[in-house]
């Protein structure tokens, strides 16, 4: 059983996002009347206070984006130093139909343009994998990721 002390003794080492996540889950317990209503992720997150791996559990839930065709696992957020400025989201893109996975990045420029750069090698990019009929779906997925990560 998780103790009150375990939930709050590491308060000095928690990032603001982890502290907010913990508090949100605890509020949910109070509002819905118990831990039985928690999702598997919420239970795992609270259990992670026993082992100290809160960041890993949080990242596994909040850094994976998925739809029917694509999956993106975020590994790093950094400023984009291109002439347009913006943010770069590095990670691995999975293409479910072809079972391909590419390492690379999604860039959101300061003007709001979303650009992807995933490569097999210099000659083959993510757009070589995506069926031309699915370009709209792929670009929508990229925009969904950028929208989700914008305020981090």
N, C-alpha and C positions, 0 to 999 in steps of 0.2 A: 504494500500500500504506500502510495506517495504521501509524504508528510508536508505539512505547511512549511516547515523549515526548509525542505528541499526546494520548494517552489520560490522561496524568497531569500535564501541565503546567498544566492549567486547574483543578486540584483545589481551589484557593482560591475559585474562582467557582462551583463546582457546588453546587447545593442538595443536601440529604441524600437526597432522593428520586432525583435524577439519579445521584448517587454510588452509591447502592444498586443502581440499574438497571444501571449500568456493571459493577459488581462481580458482579452476578448473571449477566450475560451472559458475562463473562470466566470465571467458575466453570464455566458450562455448557460453554464451549470446552474447558476442562481435563478435565471429566468425560466428555464424549462424544467427545473426540479430534479436535477441529478445527472450523473455521468452516463446513464443509460442512453441518453439522447445524443451523445457525442459521436462524431464520425470516427472512423479508424484513424485518420490522420490526426484529429484532435486528441485522441487517446495516446497515440504514439508521441505526439509533441509533449504532452504532460509527462509521460513516462520518461522522456529523454532527460528530464531534470534529475533523474536518479543516476544517469551515467555522464551527464554533462555534454551530450552531443545534440543540443537543441538546434544549433546552426545547421547541422547536416540534415536533420529531419525537416526543418523549415525549408531549406533549399530544395529538397526532393519534391516538396509540394508546390513551391512558388517559382521554381526555375525551370519547370517543364511545361511546354505548351504543345497541345496535340489536337488534331482533328482527324477526320476519317482518312486523309491522304498523307499527312505530314506530321512530324514530331520534331520539336526543337528543344534541346537541352542547353540552357544558358550556363556558361562557365565564368564569364567575366564581363563587366561593364566598364568602359573607359571612354574618355573624350576622343572624338574623331578629329584628327589634326589636318584633314583635307581643307582645301580652300573654302568650302562651304560651311565648315564647322559642324558641330552636332555631337551625337553619341554613337559609339560602336558597341554592339552586343555580340560577343564572341561565343561560339558554341558548336554543337554538332546538329546538323539537319539530317533527319531520317526521311527517306522517301519510301513509303510503305509498299507501293505497287511493285517497285523494282528491288526492294531490299537494299538500296544503296544508302550509304551514310557518308556525309561530307563534313569536314571541318571547315569553318570559315566564320563569316560575320554578317550581321545585318547592320546597316548604317542608317540612322535617321538624321538628316541634315537639319540645320537650324531653320531652313525654309519648310521643313516638313516632308521632304522627299524621302522615300524609303528605298534603299539600294541593298541588294544582296550580293555576297561574294563568297560562294562556296565552290571549291574546285577539286576535281580529281587530280588534275595535272594542268599545266599551262594551256592545254588544248581543249579541255572539256570542263564546262561549268555546270552549275545547277540548272541553268536554262536549257542545257543539252539533255537533261534527264526529264524535265517536265514536258509532258505532251502539250503541243501548242494549244489544244482545246482546253487545257487546264491552267493556262497562264493566269486567267482572272482569279481562279481559286487560290493559286499559289501566291499571287500578289495580295489577295485579301488576307491570307494567313500571315504573310510578312507584316502587313499593316496591323493586324490583331496583336502580334508580338510587340511591335513598336508602341502601340497604344498602351499595352499592359505594363511596359517597362518605363515609359516616359518619366514618371515621377519618382523613380527610385534614385 
